[in-house]
Amino acid sequence: MKATLYTIIALIAFAANSLFCRMALAEGYIDAWNFTIIRLLSGAVCLGIIMAIYTSNLKRKGRFDRTILDDKGSWRSSISLLVYAICFSIAYVKLDTGTGALILFSAVQLTMIGWGIYKKEQLSALQWCAFLVALGGFLYLMLPSAAVPSILGASLMALSGIAWGIYSIRGKVCVSPLRTTGFNFIRSLVAIPILLLVGMSHLQDVSIEGVLLACASGAIASGMGYSIWYVAMPLLKSTQAAVVQLCVPVLAAMAGVLFLSEQVTMEFTVASSLILGAVLVFILNKKKV
């Protein structure tokens, strides 16, 4: 029950992130470089404040746990986070929504399921069928809107997906999801000077709307959402964590209908039913082959 609740909250945060990015970049409120800078900064500041309060409360209540306080993330996770964030933002303006989502989540799937198989996480025949049905529903939803992508955009989005898959896998070993995510964001700030060098030439493209959307993406959808995802990861197998993320494009599309007045199509209804139903079957089935 706990794993299900945390996973649902995290997936909603991922979908919100897609919505914020789409609104900010597609509408031209801000460029990809400055969006990434503000996203990382706001995430680090938000998590830094929450970590300070959390640590203070632990000490005040006498719950001083050295293993928790020693958990300060890792440079490998920070690099994965940074690669994901930068490549995603740049690729997003070079690809349309369907193409970008298809490449991103395909890369995530291959990375996490490949790792799960490498770690000998066995799947039942029913789980394999459910996975194929979910993937088929995903392709059915995305391919009609997918165009032939640019080589650069496709490569960047694939790299972003691989990086996110690695970041998710590394969350299985963290002690304190909040502190791990917070310090990963803080470490990622070492790239800010480099990003600023590029972003300075695009400052004229930055609007108040873009700044607010980037802050929401960083502080809420990324910072808090990734912390919750790191709570869920140790409770899930890598293969389960990979498959449930197929729900994100469905949730993002629903958000587009609610907040961007996008139309609900028959294709969307059919694909959503296939994906959500198959993911449910996959998670509930425990039998090993």
WOMO-V220109 format. One record per residue. N is the residue number from 1. PHI is phi as a letter, one per 30 degrees, with the letter a starting at -180 (none if undefined). Layout:
N&PHI / N&PHI
//
This chain:
1&none / 2&d / 3&d / 4&d / 5&d / 6&d / 7&d / 8&d / 9&d / 10&d / 11&d / 12&d / 13&d / 14&d / 15&d / 16&d / 17&d / 18&d / 19&d / 20&d / 21&d / 22&d / 23&d / 24&d / 25&d / 26&d / 27&d / 28&i / 29&d / 30&a / 31&d / 32&d / 33&d / 34&d / 35&d / 36&d / 37&e / 38&d / 39&d / 40&d / 41&d / 42&d / 43&d / 44&d / 45&d / 46&e / 47&d / 48&d / 49&d / 50&d / 51&d / 52&d / 53&d / 54&d / 55&d / 56&d / 57&d / 58&d / 59&d / 60&d / 61&d / 62&i / 63&c / 64&d / 65&c / 66&d / 67&d / 68&d / 69&d / 70&d / 71&d / 72&b / 73&i / 74&a / 75&d / 76&d / 77&d / 78&d / 79&d / 80&d / 81&d / 82&d / 83&d / 84&e / 85&d / 86&d / 87&d / 88&d / 89&d / 90&d / 91&d / 92&d / 93&d / 94&c / 95&b / 96&d / 97&e / 98&d / 99&d / 100&d / 101&d / 102&d / 103&d / 104&e / 105&d / 106&d / 107&d / 108&d / 109&e / 110&d / 111&d / 112&d / 113&d / 114&d / 115&d / 116&d / 117&d / 118&d / 119&d / 120&i / 121&d / 122&d / 123&c / 124&d / 125&d / 126&d / 127&d / 128&d / 129&d / 130&d / 131&d / 132&d / 133&d / 134&d / 135&d / 136&d / 137&d / 138&d / 139&d / 140&d / 141&d / 142&c / 143&d / 144&e / 145&c / 146&d / 147&c / 148&d / 149&d / 150&d / 151&d / 152&d / 153&d / 154&d / 155&d / 156&d / 157&d / 158&d / 159&d / 160&d / 161&d / 162&d / 163&d / 164&d / 165&d / 166&d / 167&d / 168&d / 169&d / 170&d / 171&d / 172&d / 173&c / 174&d / 175&c / 176&c / 177&e / 178&d / 179&d / 180&d / 181&d / 182&d / 183&d / 184&d / 185&d / 186&d / 187&d / 188&d / 189&d / 190&d / 191&d / 192&e / 193&e / 194&d / 195&d / 196&d / 197&e / 198&d / 199&d / 200&e / 201&d / 202&c / 203&e / 204&d / 205&c / 206&d / 207&c / 208&e / 209&d / 210&d / 211&d / 212&d / 213&d / 214&d / 215&d / 216&d / 217&d / 218&d / 219&d / 220&c / 221&d / 222&c / 223&e / 224&d / 225&d / 226&d / 227&d / 228&d / 229&d / 230&d / 231&d / 232&d / 233&e / 234&d / 235&c / 236&b / 237&d / 238&e / 239&d / 240&d / 241&d / 242&d / 243&d / 244&d / 245&d / 246&d / 247&d / 248&d / 249&d / 250&d / 251&d / 252&d / 253&d / 254&d / 255&d / 256&d / 257&d / 258&d / 259&c / 260&c / 261&h / 262&d / 263&d / 264&d / 265&c / 266&d / 267&d / 268&d / 269&d / 270&d / 271&d / 272&d / 273&d / 274&d / 275&d / 276&d / 277&d / 278&d / 279&d / 280&d / 281&d / 282&d / 283&d / 284&d / 285&d / 286&c / 287&d / 288&c / 289&d
//
